[in-house]
Amino acid sequence: MIKSVALSILCLFVVTFSGHGQIAMIGSAQWDGEGPLSYVNENAPKGGRFTMGHVGSFNSLNPFQIRGQSPYELRVYVHESLGTRSWDEPFSIYGQLASDISLSDDRSSITFTIDPNARFADGQQVTAKDVLFSFELLRDHGRPNHRSYYSKVVKAQSDNDASITFDLPKDNRELALIMALMPVLPAHATDRQAFIDGKLERILGSGPYQVASADFGRQLVLKRRDDYWGQQKNINKGRFNFDEIIIDYYRDSNALFESFKAGLIDVYIDSDPLHWQQAYQFPAANEGQIVQREFSHGRPSGLEGMVLNSRIPPLDKWQVRRGLNLLFPADEIGEAFFGGQRKHIDGYFSNTDLAMEASQVMANCMNKDPSFVPKKDMAEFTDPRRAKRKAFGLFQQAGLALKDGRWRLPDGSVFRLEIMAKDAASERILVTYANALTQSGIDASVRLVDSSQFTDRMQGFSYDATIWRWYVSLSPGNEQAYYWGSEAADNEGSRNYAGLKSSCVDDAIARLVDATNEDMFTTAMQDLMVGLKRSQMVVPFFYDDRDRVALNAGIGTPERTSLYGIQMDSWWRDQ
C-alpha cells in the first residue's frame, strides 16, 4: 500500500501526451496500453449474474441532473467519458471514447479525437457534435459540479465530427483532466428541454451495459451489451465480465445483511469491524459458500463525521463548534462500535504521511479570520472531564449560559441540536453522541429519515447537523471548491454542507489547483487540511485502511488490488 501522498502527487507536474490517447502526469504513463490493466485478470470468464445491494432508494435514471436520486452504477456501466482513469495512477487518464488526446505544451488547450468505432447503444456513431452538445448542456443546466467546472472553459470549438478542442485558462492545471472525464451524451437522443425541466428520465449511453429494467426504489437491472463497441479495447480487457448486474435496494443495513446471508446478493462490504468478527457464523459461511476477504488500500481517509451547519446559530460560532468536537466520546464510540480497530480521523488526509502543519501564509490568514479556532484552543484532551470543562468554557465565551442544567442561547432559548441520520448504523453512533451532549446540558436528538428525504434535505441544507463522508482521492483538485469553497456554500445541491465561507480555505484550494511543483502542491494540501480542522465544521469519526468484503465463493477477484482498493468491474463469476 502506498502511504505517501507526496510520492503519489509527484506525477502531477510533468505532463505528456501521446497518440495512444492518454494524459500521463509523469514522464510516461505506467500502463503502456498494450496489455490489460495491472489489477485485472485478462482471462476472466464472461457470463453469469452478479447481485449487489445498497441501503437507500432511487427515483431517477438520469445521473446528470440535480433533481432526483440515481444509482451510481449508471455512471460506471452505462455512460462513458472521453477518457477513463487507471485506479493505480492518481493522475493518469487514458482514452475511452477518445482515441487520441493532445494537450498543448502550455496547457492552454486540449484536443480530443473521437474513436471512429465509438457507438451509442442505438448504433449511432459518437461524434464531436455529441461532445459539444454535452459540454454546453451540462455547463448550463447540469449538476452544480458540472456547471462549476465547465464554466471555466474559455472556448469549445469543433470544425468536424472527428475532433473537438477546449481552450483552457492557464491558472487551472487540473481542468484538462476534468474535461477528459466529461460524460458524453447523445445529441440525437437527448431532449434538451426535458433535461432542463428535470423531466428527462433516462439517457442513452455508450457503455458496456444498458438498463434492462428499473423498479424505482427497489431494483435496477443492467444487461451487458453483446454489441458494445469498446469490448476489444485493451483498457477494457478483464473488465465488465457479468452478463447481468442487479442492484437491489434495502431500507437499512440489517435487511441488506440478512439478504446476503440468505444468498440473495453476492457481496457485502462490511464497514463494522465488530460485525466482521462476530456476524459470520451462519450456515452459508460455515459451509464455505461465503468467504471473507480483506483488501488493503492506499486511499486517504477523507473526512467522515457529523457536519455542523454553520448557517444556523449558534453553530456559526467557532467556540460552539469546538465545544461540540470536545464533547465527542471518541474512545467510547470507537471501542463500542468498532472494537478499537478503526482509527480516529485526525485530518482530511489521514492514512497518509502529510503533516498537520500550516504554511506561514495560511497561519497568518487564519489568525485574522474569526471563523477559525485559535491554535491555543485546539489542544486535545485525553481526560474527558478536562475536555468537558474546556467545552463549557467555550460555550460561555460564545454567550451561552448554563441554567438549571441546560445550555441557553443569549435570547434565553434552549440550545437544541437535531441530528439527522440516514440509516440505522449511523443512527446508533449519533444516538450515543447525542446522549453525551444531553448529559452536558444540550437538548440533542437524533432523527432518522428515509433516503429520499435525506437527499432532499441535504441538497437544501435543511438540517442542524448530520452525518456525511467526503471522499478524497490521491489527486485532489477542483472538486474541493465544490466541497468547501465560499461560492458553493450558497449553492443548493453543492457539497459544502457545513456552509464554510473562508478566504483562507478558498486560497488554499486555488493554490492546490494552480500548483506547478510538488512543494507547492503539498503545501496547499496541508494548508487545506489544517484549515478544515481549525474550522471545526465537522466532528470527525473513524477510518479504515482496508476494505472488508464478504463474497459469494463463486465470485472471482484479481490477484492484485488497485491502489484505490477493490474494483468490482474487474470481478467475475467462476463457471
C-alpha positions as CSV (number, residue, x, y, z in Angstrom):
1,M,0.0,0.0,0.0
2,I,1.3,3.4,-0.9
3,K,1.2,5.6,2.2
4,S,3.0,8.7,0.8
5,V,0.8,11.3,-0.9
6,A,4.0,13.2,-1.7
7,L,5.2,10.4,-3.9
8,S,1.8,9.9,-5.4
9,I,1.4,13.5,-6.4
10,L,4.9,13.9,-7.8
11,C,3.4,12.9,-11.1
12,L,1.2,16.0,-11.3
13,F,3.8,18.3,-12.6
14,V,5.2,16.8,-15.8
15,V,2.5,16.4,-18.4
16,T,3.0,14.4,-21.6
17,F,0.6,13.1,-24.2
18,S,0.7,10.5,-26.9
19,G,-1.1,9.4,-29.9
20,H,-2.3,6.3,-28.0
21,G,-4.8,8.5,-26.2
22,Q,-3.5,9.2,-22.8
23,I,-2.5,12.0,-20.5
24,A,0.3,10.8,-18.3
25,M,1.2,13.0,-15.4
26,I,4.7,11.7,-15.2
27,G,7.3,11.3,-17.9
28,S,5.3,8.4,-19.3
29,A,2.2,6.5,-18.2
30,Q,2.7,3.4,-16.1
31,W,0.4,1.4,-18.4
32,D,1.7,1.1,-21.9
33,G,-1.7,0.5,-23.5
34,E,-0.6,-2.8,-25.0
35,G,-2.0,-5.3,-22.4
36,P,-4.6,-5.3,-19.7
37,L,-4.5,-3.0,-16.6
38,S,-2.3,-4.3,-13.8
39,Y,-5.2,-5.0,-11.4
40,V,-7.5,-7.1,-13.7
41,N,-7.5,-10.7,-14.9
42,E,-7.3,-10.7,-18.6
43,N,-8.6,-14.2,-18.8
44,A,-11.6,-13.7,-16.5
45,P,-14.6,-15.7,-17.8
46,K,-17.6,-13.8,-19.2
47,G,-21.1,-14.6,-18.1
48,G,-23.3,-15.1,-15.1
49,R,-25.2,-12.7,-12.9
50,F,-23.9,-10.5,-10.1
51,T,-26.2,-9.1,-7.5
52,M,-25.3,-6.3,-5.1
53,G,-27.3,-4.3,-2.6
54,H,-27.5,-0.7,-1.4
55,V,-29.2,0.9,1.6
56,G,-31.4,3.6,0.3
57,S,-33.5,4.3,-2.8
58,F,-33.5,5.8,-6.2
59,N,-36.1,7.6,-8.2
60,S,-34.3,8.6,-11.4
61,L,-32.2,7.1,-14.2
62,N,-30.6,10.4,-15.1
63,P,-27.4,10.9,-13.1
64,F,-26.6,14.3,-14.7
65,Q,-29.4,16.5,-13.3
66,I,-29.8,17.7,-9.8
67,R,-33.4,16.6,-9.4
68,G,-33.9,13.0,-8.2
69,Q,-31.5,10.3,-6.9
70,S,-30.0,8.0,-9.4
71,P,-27.9,4.8,-9.0
72,Y,-24.2,5.4,-9.0
73,E,-23.7,2.3,-11.3
74,L,-25.3,4.1,-14.2
75,R,-22.2,6.4,-14.4
76,V,-19.9,3.4,-14.2
77,Y,-21.5,0.9,-16.5
78,V,-23.9,2.8,-18.9
79,H,-22.4,6.2,-19.6
80,E,-18.8,6.8,-20.8
81,S,-16.4,9.7,-20.9
82,L,-13.8,10.9,-23.4
83,G,-11.2,9.3,-21.1
84,T,-11.0,6.9,-18.1
85,R,-8.8,6.5,-15.1
86,S,-6.4,3.8,-14.1
87,W,-7.0,3.2,-10.4
88,D,-3.3,2.5,-9.9
89,E,-2.3,6.0,-11.1
90,P,-3.7,9.1,-9.4
91,F,-3.1,11.4,-12.4
92,S,-3.2,9.2,-15.5
93,I,-6.1,9.4,-17.9
94,Y,-6.4,7.0,-20.9
95,G,-8.6,7.4,-23.9
96,Q,-12.1,5.8,-23.8
97,L,-14.4,7.5,-26.3
98,A,-11.3,9.4,-27.4
99,S,-8.7,7.6,-29.5
100,D,-6.2,10.5,-29.2
101,I,-5.7,13.2,-26.6
102,S,-3.4,16.1,-27.4
103,L,-2.6,18.7,-24.7
104,S,-0.7,21.8,-25.7
105,D,2.7,22.4,-24.0
106,D,1.4,25.4,-22.1
107,R,-1.8,23.5,-21.1
108,S,-3.9,26.3,-22.8
109,S,-5.9,23.8,-24.9
110,I,-6.7,20.1,-25.1
111,T,-7.9,18.3,-28.2
112,F,-9.8,15.0,-28.3
113,T,-10.1,12.9,-31.4
114,I,-13.1,10.6,-31.2
115,D,-12.6,6.9,-31.7
116,P,-14.3,6.2,-35.1
117,N,-15.6,2.9,-33.7
118,A,-17.4,4.5,-30.7
119,R,-21.1,3.9,-30.8
120,F,-24.1,4.7,-28.6
121,A,-26.4,1.8,-27.6
122,D,-28.7,2.5,-30.6
123,G,-25.8,2.1,-33.0
124,Q,-25.3,5.8,-33.8
125,Q,-21.7,6.9,-34.1
126,V,-20.3,9.1,-31.3
127,T,-19.1,12.4,-32.8
128,A,-17.6,15.7,-31.7
129,K,-21.0,17.2,-32.0
130,D,-22.2,15.0,-29.2
131,V,-19.2,16.1,-27.1
132,L,-20.0,19.8,-27.8
133,F,-23.7,19.2,-27.0
134,S,-22.9,17.5,-23.7
135,F,-20.5,20.3,-22.7
136,E,-23.0,23.1,-23.3
137,L,-25.9,21.2,-21.7
138,L,-24.0,20.2,-18.6
139,R,-22.2,23.6,-18.3
140,D,-25.5,25.5,-18.4
141,H,-28.0,23.0,-16.8
142,G,-26.1,20.1,-15.2
143,R,-25.3,19.3,-11.7
144,P,-23.5,22.1,-9.7
145,N,-20.1,20.5,-10.0
146,H,-20.5,20.3,-13.8
147,R,-21.7,23.9,-14.0
148,S,-18.8,25.0,-11.9
149,Y,-16.1,23.1,-13.7
150,Y,-17.2,23.5,-17.3
151,S,-17.9,27.3,-16.9
152,K,-14.2,27.7,-16.5
153,V,-13.5,26.6,-20.1
154,V,-12.6,29.6,-22.3
155,K,-14.0,28.2,-25.5
156,A,-15.1,24.9,-27.1
157,Q,-14.7,24.5,-30.9
158,S,-15.2,21.7,-33.4
159,D,-14.9,22.0,-37.1
160,N,-15.7,18.4,-37.9
161,D,-17.2,15.3,-36.5
162,A,-13.9,13.7,-35.6
163,S,-12.3,16.1,-33.1
164,I,-13.0,18.9,-30.6
165,T,-10.7,21.4,-28.8
166,F,-11.3,23.1,-25.5
167,D,-9.3,26.3,-24.8
168,L,-8.4,26.4,-21.1
169,P,-7.4,29.1,-18.6
170,K,-3.7,29.0,-17.7
171,D,-4.4,29.2,-14.0
172,N,-6.2,25.9,-13.7
173,R,-3.9,23.0,-14.2
174,E,-6.4,20.3,-13.4
175,L,-9.1,21.3,-15.9
176,A,-7.6,19.3,-18.7
177,L,-8.2,16.1,-16.7
178,I,-11.7,17.2,-15.8
179,M,-12.6,17.7,-19.4
180,A,-11.2,14.2,-20.2
181,L,-13.6,12.8,-17.7
182,M,-16.7,14.7,-19.0
183,P,-19.6,12.3,-19.8
184,V,-20.7,12.3,-23.4
185,L,-24.5,12.3,-24.1
186,P,-26.1,11.6,-27.5
187,A,-27.3,14.8,-29.1
188,H,-29.7,13.0,-31.4
189,A,-31.4,11.1,-28.5
190,T,-31.4,13.7,-25.7
191,D,-34.4,16.0,-25.3
192,R,-32.7,19.2,-24.2
193,Q,-35.7,21.0,-22.9
194,A,-36.9,17.9,-20.9
195,F,-33.4,17.8,-19.4
196,I,-33.6,21.4,-18.4
197,D,-37.0,20.9,-16.9
198,G,-35.8,17.9,-14.9
199,K,-38.2,15.6,-16.8
200,L,-35.8,13.5,-18.8
201,E,-36.0,10.1,-17.1
202,R,-33.4,8.2,-19.0
203,I,-30.4,9.0,-21.2
204,L,-29.0,6.7,-23.8
205,G,-25.4,5.5,-23.1
206,S,-22.4,4.2,-25.0
207,G,-21.1,1.9,-22.2
208,P,-20.8,-1.8,-21.8
209,Y,-24.2,-2.2,-20.1
210,Q,-27.7,-0.8,-20.7
211,V,-30.7,-0.7,-18.4
212,A,-32.8,-3.8,-18.7
213,S,-35.4,-2.9,-16.1
214,A,-35.9,-0.5,-13.2
215,D,-38.3,-0.7,-10.3
216,F,-37.8,2.7,-8.7
217,G,-36.7,2.4,-5.1
218,R,-36.3,-1.4,-5.2
219,Q,-34.2,-2.8,-8.1
220,L,-32.1,-1.8,-11.1
221,V,-31.1,-4.5,-13.6
222,L,-28.3,-3.9,-16.1
223,K,-27.6,-6.2,-19.0
224,R,-24.3,-6.5,-20.8
225,R,-24.4,-5.4,-24.4
226,D,-23.2,-8.0,-26.9
227,D,-22.7,-5.2,-29.4
228,Y,-20.6,-3.0,-27.1
229,W,-18.2,-1.1,-29.3
230,G,-15.3,-1.0,-26.8
231,Q,-15.1,-4.6,-25.7
232,Q,-11.9,-5.1,-27.7
233,K,-10.1,-2.1,-26.3
234,N,-7.1,-3.1,-24.2
235,I,-8.2,-0.9,-21.3
236,N,-11.4,-2.9,-21.1
237,K,-9.8,-6.3,-21.1
238,G,-10.7,-8.3,-18.0
239,R,-13.5,-5.9,-17.1
240,F,-17.3,-5.9,-17.4
241,N,-17.5,-9.7,-17.1
242,F,-21.0,-10.3,-15.8
243,D,-23.8,-10.8,-18.3
244,E,-26.2,-9.2,-15.8
245,I,-25.8,-6.9,-12.8
246,I,-28.6,-6.5,-10.4
247,I,-28.7,-3.8,-7.7
248,D,-31.3,-4.3,-5.0
249,Y,-32.2,-1.6,-2.5
250,Y,-32.9,-2.1,1.2
251,R,-34.3,0.1,3.9
252,D,-31.3,-0.5,6.2
253,S,-28.1,-2.4,6.7
254,N,-29.7,-5.1,8.7
255,A,-32.1,-6.0,5.9
256,L,-29.2,-5.9,3.5
257,F,-27.1,-8.3,5.5
258,E,-30.0,-10.7,6.0
259,S,-30.4,-10.9,2.3
260,F,-26.7,-11.6,1.9
261,K,-26.9,-14.4,4.5
262,A,-29.9,-15.8,2.5
263,G,-27.9,-15.8,-0.7
264,L,-30.0,-13.1,-2.4
265,I,-27.0,-10.9,-3.0
266,D,-23.3,-11.8,-3.8
267,V,-21.4,-9.2,-1.9
268,Y,-21.5,-7.4,1.5
269,I,-18.9,-4.6,2.1
270,D,-18.6,-4.6,5.9
271,S,-17.5,-1.3,7.5
272,D,-18.1,-2.6,11.0
273,P,-15.0,-4.5,12.5
274,L,-17.1,-5.9,15.3
275,H,-19.7,-7.1,12.9
276,W,-17.0,-8.6,10.7
277,Q,-15.6,-10.6,13.7
278,Q,-18.9,-11.8,15.1
279,A,-21.7,-12.0,12.4
280,Y,-20.4,-14.7,10.1
281,Q,-21.4,-17.8,12.0
282,F,-24.3,-18.8,9.7
283,P,-24.8,-21.9,7.5
284,A,-23.6,-20.4,4.2
285,A,-20.5,-19.1,5.8
286,N,-19.8,-22.3,7.7
287,E,-20.3,-24.4,4.6
288,G,-17.8,-22.3,2.6
289,Q,-20.4,-20.7,0.3
290,I,-19.3,-17.3,1.7
291,V,-15.7,-16.1,2.0
292,Q,-14.4,-13.1,4.0
293,R,-11.6,-11.1,2.3
294,E,-9.6,-8.1,3.4
295,F,-8.1,-5.8,0.8
296,S,-5.6,-3.2,1.8
297,H,-5.8,0.2,0.0
298,G,-3.8,3.4,-0.2
299,R,-6.7,5.9,-0.2
300,P,-6.6,8.9,2.1
301,S,-9.2,8.8,4.8
302,G,-11.2,11.7,3.6
303,L,-13.5,13.2,6.2
304,E,-16.4,11.3,7.7
305,G,-18.3,12.7,10.7
306,M,-21.1,14.9,11.9
307,V,-21.2,18.0,9.9
308,L,-22.3,21.2,11.7
309,N,-24.5,23.6,9.6
310,S,-22.8,26.9,10.3
311,R,-25.7,28.7,8.6
312,I,-27.7,28.1,11.8
313,P,-26.9,29.9,15.1
314,P,-25.2,29.1,17.4
315,L,-23.2,26.8,15.1
316,D,-21.9,29.9,13.3
317,K,-19.6,30.5,16.4
318,W,-16.3,28.6,16.4
319,Q,-16.5,28.3,20.2
320,V,-19.7,26.2,19.9
321,R,-18.3,24.0,17.1
322,R,-15.1,23.4,19.0
323,G,-17.0,22.6,22.2
324,L,-19.2,20.1,20.3
325,N,-16.0,18.5,19.0
326,L,-14.5,18.3,22.5
327,L,-17.7,16.5,23.8
328,F,-17.5,13.7,21.2
329,P,-16.8,10.5,23.1
330,A,-14.3,9.1,20.5
331,D,-12.8,6.4,22.7
332,E,-16.2,5.1,23.9
333,I,-17.7,5.0,20.4
334,G,-14.5,3.6,18.8
335,E,-14.5,0.7,21.3
336,A,-18.2,0.1,21.4
337,F,-18.9,0.1,17.7
338,F,-15.6,-0.8,16.1
339,G,-13.8,-2.8,18.7
340,G,-11.0,-0.3,18.7
341,Q,-9.9,-1.4,15.2
342,R,-10.7,1.8,13.4
343,K,-8.6,4.9,13.7
344,H,-10.0,8.3,14.7
345,I,-9.7,10.7,11.8
346,D,-7.2,13.4,12.6
347,G,-7.3,15.3,9.3
348,Y,-8.6,15.2,5.8
349,F,-5.6,13.2,4.6
350,S,-5.3,10.7,7.4
351,N,-3.8,7.4,6.2
352,T,-1.0,9.4,4.5
353,D,2.2,11.0,5.8
354,L,1.1,14.6,5.2
355,A,2.0,16.8,8.2
356,M,-0.7,18.7,10.1
357,E,1.2,21.9,9.7
358,A,0.1,25.1,8.0
359,S,2.3,27.4,6.0
360,Q,3.1,30.9,7.3
361,V,0.7,32.3,4.7
362,M,-2.2,30.1,5.9
363,A,-1.3,30.6,9.6
364,N,-1.4,34.4,9.1
365,C,-4.7,34.2,7.3
366,M,-6.4,32.1,9.9
367,N,-5.2,34.3,12.7
368,K,-7.1,37.2,11.1
369,D,-10.3,35.2,10.4
370,P,-12.7,34.9,13.4
371,S,-14.3,31.8,12.0
372,F,-11.3,29.7,12.8
373,V,-10.4,28.2,16.2
374,P,-7.3,29.9,17.6
375,K,-4.4,27.5,17.8
376,K,-4.2,27.7,21.6
377,D,-7.8,26.3,21.8
378,M,-7.0,23.3,19.6
379,A,-5.3,21.4,22.3
380,E,-6.6,17.8,22.7
381,F,-7.5,16.2,26.0
382,T,-7.2,12.5,26.9
383,D,-9.3,13.1,30.1
384,P,-13.0,13.5,29.2
385,R,-13.5,15.6,32.3
386,R,-10.9,18.2,31.2
387,A,-12.4,18.2,27.7
388,K,-15.8,18.9,29.1
389,R,-14.6,21.8,31.2
390,K,-12.9,23.3,28.2
391,A,-16.1,22.9,26.2
392,F,-18.2,24.6,28.9
393,G,-15.8,27.5,29.0
394,L,-16.0,27.9,25.2
395,F,-19.8,27.8,25.3
396,Q,-19.8,30.6,27.9
397,Q,-17.3,32.6,25.7
398,A,-19.8,32.3,22.9
399,G,-22.5,33.9,25.0
400,L,-24.3,30.7,26.2
401,A,-25.4,30.3,29.8
402,L,-25.9,27.1,31.8
403,K,-29.2,27.4,33.7
404,D,-30.9,24.5,35.6
405,G,-28.5,22.1,33.9
406,R,-29.4,23.3,30.3
407,W,-27.4,25.5,28.0
408,R,-29.3,28.5,26.8
409,L,-28.7,30.9,24.0
410,P,-28.3,34.7,24.6
411,D,-32.1,35.1,23.9
412,G,-32.9,32.7,26.7
413,S,-34.0,29.8,24.4
414,V,-32.7,26.3,25.0
415,F,-29.7,25.2,22.9
416,R,-31.3,22.4,20.8
417,L,-29.5,20.3,18.2
418,E,-31.3,17.9,15.9
419,I,-29.0,15.5,14.2
420,M,-30.3,13.9,11.0
421,A,-29.4,10.2,10.4
422,K,-29.9,8.3,7.2
423,D,-29.6,4.7,8.3
424,A,-29.7,2.6,11.5
425,A,-25.9,2.2,11.6
426,S,-25.2,5.9,11.7
427,E,-28.2,6.4,14.0
428,R,-26.6,4.2,16.7
429,I,-23.4,6.2,16.7
430,L,-25.2,9.5,16.6
431,V,-27.5,8.5,19.5
432,T,-24.5,7.7,21.6
433,Y,-23.1,11.1,20.8
434,A,-26.4,12.8,21.4
435,N,-26.7,11.2,24.8
436,A,-23.3,12.6,25.7
437,L,-24.4,16.0,24.6
438,T,-27.6,15.7,26.6
439,Q,-25.6,14.8,29.7
440,S,-23.7,18.0,29.1
441,G,-26.8,20.2,29.0
442,I,-27.5,20.3,25.3
443,D,-31.0,19.3,24.1
444,A,-29.7,16.9,21.5
445,S,-31.9,14.5,19.5
446,V,-31.4,12.2,16.5
447,R,-34.0,12.0,13.7
448,L,-33.9,9.1,11.3
449,V,-35.2,9.9,7.8
450,D,-35.7,7.9,4.7
451,S,-33.3,8.1,1.8
452,S,-35.4,10.4,-0.3
453,Q,-36.0,12.9,2.5
454,F,-32.3,12.7,3.4
455,T,-31.3,13.6,-0.1
456,D,-33.8,16.5,-0.3
457,R,-32.7,18.0,3.0
458,M,-29.1,17.7,2.2
459,Q,-29.5,19.4,-1.1
460,G,-31.4,22.2,0.5
461,F,-29.1,22.5,3.6
462,S,-32.2,21.8,5.8
463,Y,-30.6,20.4,9.0
464,D,-28.8,21.4,12.1
465,A,-26.3,18.6,11.9
466,T,-26.0,15.3,10.0
467,I,-23.5,12.6,9.1
468,W,-21.6,12.7,5.8
469,R,-18.5,11.5,4.2
470,W,-16.3,13.5,1.9
471,Y,-14.1,11.1,-0.1
472,V,-10.8,12.5,-1.2
473,S,-8.5,11.0,-3.8
474,L,-4.7,11.0,-4.2
475,S,-5.3,13.7,-6.8
476,P,-7.4,16.4,-5.1
477,G,-8.3,19.4,-7.1
478,N,-11.2,21.5,-8.3
479,E,-13.8,19.4,-6.5
480,Q,-12.5,20.8,-3.2
481,A,-14.1,24.1,-4.1
482,Y,-17.4,22.3,-4.5
483,Y,-17.0,20.8,-1.0
484,W,-15.5,23.7,0.9
485,G,-15.5,26.8,-1.3
486,S,-17.3,30.0,-0.3
487,E,-19.3,30.2,-3.6
488,A,-20.5,26.6,-3.1
489,A,-21.8,27.5,0.4
490,D,-24.7,29.4,-1.2
491,N,-25.4,26.9,-4.0
492,E,-28.1,24.3,-3.1
493,G,-27.0,20.9,-4.3
494,S,-23.3,21.5,-3.6
495,R,-21.5,19.5,-1.0
496,N,-20.5,22.4,1.1
497,Y,-22.9,21.1,3.7
498,A,-21.1,23.0,6.5
499,G,-21.7,26.4,4.9
500,L,-18.0,27.1,5.2
501,K,-17.0,30.5,3.9
502,S,-13.4,31.4,4.3
503,S,-11.0,33.3,2.1
504,C,-8.2,31.3,3.7
505,V,-9.6,28.0,2.5
506,D,-10.6,29.4,-0.9
507,D,-6.9,30.5,-1.3
508,A,-5.6,27.1,-0.2
509,I,-7.9,25.4,-2.8
510,A,-6.8,27.9,-5.5
511,R,-3.1,27.2,-4.7
512,L,-3.9,23.4,-4.8
513,V,-5.3,23.7,-8.3
514,D,-2.7,26.1,-9.6
515,A,0.4,24.4,-8.1
516,T,3.3,23.9,-10.6
517,N,5.6,21.8,-8.5
518,E,5.4,19.2,-5.8
519,D,6.3,21.5,-2.9
520,M,3.5,24.0,-3.8
521,F,1.0,21.1,-4.1
522,T,2.0,19.5,-0.8
523,T,1.9,22.9,1.0
524,A,-1.6,23.7,-0.4
525,M,-2.9,20.2,0.7
526,Q,-1.5,20.7,4.2
527,D,-3.0,24.2,4.4
528,L,-6.4,22.9,3.3
529,M,-6.2,20.0,5.9
530,V,-5.2,22.4,8.7
531,G,-7.9,24.9,7.6
532,L,-10.6,22.3,7.7
533,K,-9.5,21.1,11.1
534,R,-9.3,24.6,12.6
535,S,-12.7,25.4,11.2
536,Q,-14.2,22.6,13.4
537,M,-17.1,22.4,11.0
538,V,-17.1,18.6,11.2
539,V,-16.9,16.3,14.2
540,P,-14.6,13.6,12.7
541,F,-15.4,9.9,13.1
542,F,-13.2,7.0,12.1
543,Y,-11.4,5.5,9.1
544,D,-10.2,2.1,8.0
545,D,-7.0,1.3,6.0
546,R,-8.6,-1.8,4.4
547,D,-11.8,-2.9,2.7
548,R,-13.6,-5.8,4.4
549,V,-15.6,-7.7,1.8
550,A,-17.7,-10.8,2.3
551,L,-18.3,-12.6,-1.0
552,N,-20.2,-15.4,-2.6
553,A,-17.5,-18.1,-3.1
554,G,-18.4,-18.2,-6.7
555,I,-17.2,-14.7,-7.4
556,G,-13.7,-14.3,-8.6
557,T,-11.4,-11.4,-7.9
558,P,-8.0,-10.5,-9.4
559,E,-4.8,-11.4,-7.5
560,R,-3.8,-7.8,-7.2
561,T,-5.8,-4.9,-5.8
562,S,-5.5,-1.4,-7.2
563,L,-4.0,1.5,-5.2
564,Y,-7.6,2.8,-4.7
565,G,-8.9,-0.6,-3.4
566,I,-11.4,-3.0,-4.9
567,Q,-12.8,-2.5,-8.4
568,M,-16.0,-4.6,-8.9
569,D,-15.9,-4.1,-12.6
570,S,-12.9,-6.5,-12.7
571,W,-14.7,-9.3,-10.8
572,W,-16.2,-12.4,-12.5
573,R,-18.3,-15.4,-11.8
574,D,-16.5,-18.7,-11.9
575,Q,-18.2,-21.1,-14.2
